[in-house]
């Protein structure tokens, strides 16, 4: 595990710390809820869902966060603005975790920002996400409401290489600086197994160059693996998911979107073990983690 020469930025988003040198601050783990095909959703357009099951899943993620010391956030997905508002309202009553507002399209997220400001939850919201094909109304609304944290997805459709991702990130940094967004998070874009490697190398390069908190949606490497069940069998899915989430952590990633929130019990122990190992090395280098770190909690 390398130590980055560039001073590493750290943020606090609604009580959750993120960023820093590898091993210093525990990896933030982000589970998705109300995603397309989620069995607890009854009507995705109107935002009708099984509230009891949703609360159970959210509490389960919080429980594993407490057990391991890994902070958590919640990626709230809504295919309509009506559904998104209902989900946001519900989630803020169940957990204190920060919320990634994931409306899928700009129009949903714009209405979601208006709603978040209206009800006073804006300080808990992370915009998920700005892509290089962002719409101007998105930018205008983010600035208008004073949103502090945005995920920047380095999806360069003209250049899928590490270099292409870095080029996209540089352009994004110029944008957020001009907008005055104080807490940007960079997602290095995982689409499949090969791009997981590229995304992880981009994490290293961007932390070296900018020092911003960087991570990725590592689970995409597994969810898009067509031959996994056919060639490896059902028993291979969860170990592969855990492994995919550990890889970006091992190279210095600050956050991981691990996919369906149901997988919390698989991902949190694996990442906590990795953080504990890196935490000891961080302590040896003079940056001893505090006692909420997995290094002290999972033994």
JOTANOR-V756886 format. One record per residue. RES is the residue in three letters. SS is DSSP state (2 for helix, 1 for strand, 0 for the rest). Layout:
res: [RES RES]
ss: [SS SS]
This chain:
res: [UNK UNK UNK UNK UNK UNK UNK UNK UNK UNK UNK UNK UNK UNK UNK UNK UNK UNK UNK UNK UNK UNK UNK UNK UNK UNK UNK UNK UNK UNK UNK UNK UNK UNK UNK UNK UNK UNK UNK UNK UNK UNK UNK UNK UNK UNK UNK UNK UNK UNK UNK UNK UNK UNK UNK UNK UNK UNK UNK UNK UNK UNK UNK UNK UNK UNK UNK UNK UNK UNK UNK UNK UNK UNK UNK UNK UNK UNK UNK UNK UNK UNK UNK UNK UNK UNK UNK UNK UNK UNK UNK UNK UNK UNK UNK UNK UNK UNK UNK UNK UNK UNK UNK UNK UNK UNK UNK UNK UNK UNK UNK UNK UNK UNK UNK UNK UNK UNK UNK UNK UNK UNK UNK UNK UNK UNK UNK UNK UNK UNK UNK UNK UNK UNK UNK UNK UNK UNK UNK UNK UNK UNK UNK UNK UNK UNK UNK UNK UNK UNK UNK UNK UNK UNK UNK UNK UNK UNK UNK UNK UNK UNK UNK UNK UNK UNK UNK UNK UNK UNK UNK UNK UNK UNK UNK UNK UNK UNK UNK UNK UNK UNK UNK UNK UNK UNK UNK UNK UNK UNK UNK UNK UNK UNK UNK UNK UNK UNK UNK UNK UNK UNK UNK UNK UNK UNK UNK UNK UNK UNK UNK UNK UNK UNK UNK UNK UNK UNK UNK UNK UNK UNK UNK UNK UNK UNK UNK UNK UNK UNK UNK UNK UNK UNK UNK UNK UNK UNK UNK UNK UNK UNK UNK UNK UNK UNK UNK UNK UNK UNK UNK UNK UNK UNK UNK UNK UNK UNK UNK UNK UNK UNK UNK UNK UNK UNK UNK UNK UNK UNK UNK UNK UNK UNK UNK UNK UNK UNK UNK UNK UNK UNK UNK UNK UNK UNK UNK UNK UNK UNK UNK UNK UNK UNK UNK UNK UNK UNK UNK]
ss: [0 0 0 0 0 0 0 0 0 1 1 1 1 0 0 1 1 1 1 0 0 0 0 0 0 0 0 1 1 1 1 1 1 0 0 0 0 0 0 0 1 1 1 0 0 0 0 1 1 0 2 2 2 2 2 2 2 2 2 2 2 2 2 2 2 2 2 2 0 0 0 1 1 1 1 1 1 0 0 0 2 2 2 2 2 2 2 2 2 2 2 2 2 2 0 0 0 1 1 1 1 1 0 0 0 2 2 2 2 2 2 2 2 2 2 2 2 2 2 0 0 2 2 2 1 1 1 1 1 1 0 0 0 0 0 2 2 2 2 2 2 2 2 2 2 0 0 0 1 1 1 1 1 0 0 0 0 0 0 0 0 2 2 2 2 2 2 2 2 2 2 2 2 2 2 2 2 2 2 0 0 0 1 1 1 1 1 0 0 0 0 0 2 2 2 2 2 2 2 2 2 2 2 2 2 2 2 2 2 0 0 0 0 1 1 1 0 0 0 2 2 2 2 0 0 0 0 2 2 2 2 2 0 0 0 2 2 2 2 2 2 2 2 2 2 2 2 2 2 2 0 0 0 0 1 1 1 1 1 1 2 2 2 2 2 2 2 2 2 2 2 2 2 2 2 2 2 2 2 2 2 2 2 2 0 0 0 0 0 0 0 0 0 2 2 2 2 0 0]
